[in-house]
Amino acid sequence: MKKLCFIFTFVISSLAWADHHHDHGEGHAMEMEPHSHEGHMHDVLVEGKKLEVDPDRFDKFVEGQKNFQVAVISVNGMVCDFCARGIERTFKKDKAVQKIDVDLTRGKVLVMYVQSATVNFEDIKQKILSNGQNATDLEIISI
């Protein structure tokens, strides 16, 4: 019985710790896919709006591409690789998206859309929010 109480206490404590240290906003934790944070670092929270896009990374992203739109999205709340992969999976479901790149260190997401697509910031905000982060700014660049 003591062992069962210890396990129960440990599980509850672990859940409370995880909720406290990785809260992506009230009411959105249930929308995210469950995932393990084992081995992930959560000490640095990058505010994407304050940083610029890495020019070398952007050039590599658009290299050889023509007649597309690139949405440069500033994101708050990306803290681990799981965050980046979730954003990638969400945007890849959109048939207008040709390519995506998530830069955790700069808090930027690059999304390449077909030229004919209507890029809607509210839609982008919802996609980012569904993964537990916040889109704070958008710039569209035609290439």
Secondary structure, 3 states (H helix, E strand, C coil): CHHHHHHHHHHHHHHHHHHHHCCCCCCCHHHCCCCCCCCCCCCCCCEHHHCCCCHHHHHHHHCCCCCEEEEEEEEECCCCHHHHHHHHHHHHCCCCEEEEEEECCCCEEEEEEECCCCCCHHHHHHHHHCCCCEEEEEEEEEC
